[in-house]
Amino acid sequence: MVSPVQASDCPAAPDHSTRLDGLLHEVQKAATEDQAREIANRMWEFWADAPDLQAQAMLDRGMTKRTAYDFLGALEDFDQLISYCPDYAEGYNQRAFVQYLRRDFAAALRDLDRALELSPRHVAAMSGRALSLYGLSRLDEARAALAEALALNPWLPERHLAEPGGPLAPQGAGDVEL
């Protein structure tokens, strides 16, 4: 009989904060979108570096199921990951992404808030939070959340939502005085 995994068995997640800070600095100075995308991909390598092989297997399995649109299966894997590693931000971020895809923006927002408590400069979680707030029609909060994410990575794909005429453009942006 295999014993169930417990949170006390999960080691601390690897600390990549120094390297992530360096990548955030790099992406802010990126000259092109392609260059920024390559830097963002390197960020994902750190965020998706689970605390141990067991947690990595849960994360990878859940992400594979999500990609295959098996959202319920993905949620089960991410629930298991969060139970095992409650202090690993990416478990919450990935579960939030599935909830967002299911249009359960409130559940996504709860998980994103937890992910950001654990990893305050997780730019993907920050942009996901902005999108979830937008999905809940909490536009002022969504604008602020997106502005915060764009301050760290001005090349986020969601940046177009904040451009003049976009739904999350700063209030007054693009307004024409008659």
C-alpha positions in Angstrom: 0.0 0.0 0.0 1.4 3.4 -1.0 1.1 6.0 1.7 -0.6 9.3 0.7 1.6 12.3 0.2 1.5 14.9 2.9 2.4 18.6 2.9 5.1 17.9 5.5 6.9 15.7 2.9 7.3 18.5 0.4 10.7 20.3 0.5 10.9 24.1 0.0 10.7 25.2 -3.6 14.0 26.2 -5.2 14.9 29.8 -4.6 15.3 31.4 -8.1 14.5 34.9 -7.0 17.9 36.4 -7.8 17.9 34.9 -11.3 14.2 35.9 -11.9 15.0 39.5 -10.8 17.8 39.5 -13.4 15.4 38.3 -16.1 12.8 40.9 -15.1 15.6 43.5 -15.5 16.5 42.0 -18.9 12.9 41.9 -20.2 12.4 45.6 -19.3 15.3 46.4 -21.6 14.3 44.1 -24.4 14.4 45.7 -27.8 11.9 43.4 -29.6 9.0 41.2 -28.8 10.9 38.1 -29.9 13.7 39.0 -27.4 11.2 39.5 -24.6 9.4 36.2 -25.4 12.7 34.3 -25.1 13.4 36.0 -21.7 9.8 35.2 -20.6 10.4 31.5 -21.6 13.4 31.5 -19.3 11.3 32.8 -16.5 8.9 29.9 -17.0 11.8 27.4 -16.5 12.2 28.8 -13.0 8.5 29.1 -12.1 7.9 25.5 -13.3 10.8 24.1 -11.3 8.9 22.1 -8.7 10.3 21.4 -5.2 11.0 17.7 -5.9 10.4 14.9 -8.5 7.1 14.0 -7.1 5.8 17.6 -7.3 7.3 18.0 -10.7 5.4 14.9 -12.0 2.1 16.3 -10.6 2.8 19.7 -12.2 3.8 18.3 -15.5 0.8 15.8 -15.6 -1.6 18.7 -14.8 -0.1 20.9 -17.5 -0.4 18.1 -20.0 -4.0 17.5 -19.1 -4.8 21.2 -19.3 -3.2 21.4 -22.8 -5.4 18.4 -23.8 -8.5 20.3 -22.5 -8.9 17.7 -19.7 -9.7 20.5 -17.2 -11.2 18.3 -14.5 -8.2 15.9 -14.7 -5.8 18.9 -14.6 -7.7 20.3 -11.5 -7.2 17.0 -9.7 -3.5 17.0 -10.4 -3.1 20.7 -9.3 -5.3 20.0 -6.2 -2.9 17.1 -5.3 0.1 19.3 -6.0 -1.2 22.1 -3.7 -2.1 19.6 -1.0 1.5 18.2 -1.2 3.3 21.5 -1.6 1.1 24.3 -0.2 3.9 26.8 -0.4 4.7 26.3 -4.1 3.3 29.2 -6.0 3.1 27.5 -9.4 0.6 25.0 -8.2 -1.8 27.8 -7.5 -1.0 29.6 -10.7 -1.6 26.6 -12.8 -4.9 25.7 -11.0 -5.9 29.4 -11.5 -5.2 29.1 -15.2 -7.5 26.1 -15.5 -10.2 27.9 -13.5 -9.8 30.9 -15.8 -10.2 28.7 -18.9 -13.4 27.3 -17.3 -14.5 30.9 -16.8 -14.6 30.5 -13.0 -12.9 33.8 -12.5 -13.6 34.0 -8.8 -11.8 30.7 -8.1 -9.0 31.8 -10.4 -8.6 35.0 -8.5 -8.4 33.2 -5.1 -5.6 31.0 -6.4 -3.8 33.9 -8.1 -3.9 35.9 -4.9 -2.3 33.0 -3.1 0.3 32.5 -5.8 1.2 36.1 -5.5 1.5 35.9 -1.7 4.1 33.2 -2.3 5.8 34.8 -5.3 5.0 38.5 -5.4 6.8 39.2 -8.7 5.3 36.2 -10.6 4.4 38.3 -13.7 2.3 35.5 -15.3 0.2 35.3 -12.1 -0.1 39.1 -12.1 -1.4 39.2 -15.6 -3.7 36.3 -14.9 -5.0 38.2 -11.9 -5.7 41.2 -14.2 -7.6 39.0 -16.7 -9.6 37.4 -13.9 -10.6 40.8 -12.5 -11.5 41.8 -16.0 -13.7 38.7 -16.4 -15.4 39.7 -13.1 -16.0 43.2 -14.6 -13.9 44.7 -11.8 -12.3 47.1 -14.4 -10.5 49.5 -12.1 -8.8 46.7 -10.2 -8.0 45.0 -13.5 -6.4 48.1 -14.8 -4.3 48.5 -11.7 -3.3 44.8 -11.7 -2.3 45.0 -15.4 -0.4 48.2 -14.9 1.6 46.5 -12.1 2.4 43.5 -14.3 3.4 45.7 -17.2 5.7 47.7 -15.0 7.7 44.4 -14.6 7.3 43.1 -18.1 6.1 45.7 -20.7 6.0 43.0 -23.4 3.2 40.9 -21.9 0.7 39.8 -24.6 -2.0 41.4 -22.5 -0.4 44.8 -22.9 -2.8 45.4 -25.9 -5.7 45.5 -23.4 -4.2 48.6 -21.8 -3.5 50.5 -25.1 -5.7 53.5 -25.9 -9.1 52.3 -26.8 -8.5 48.9 -25.1 -10.8 47.8 -22.3 -8.1 48.2 -19.6 -6.6 51.4 -20.9 -6.0 53.9 -18.1 -9.1 56.0 -17.7 -8.9 59.0 -19.9 -6.4 57.4 -22.3 -7.5 57.9 -25.8 -10.3 60.2 -24.8 -10.7 63.2 -27.1 -11.8 66.5 -25.8 -14.5 68.0 -27.9 
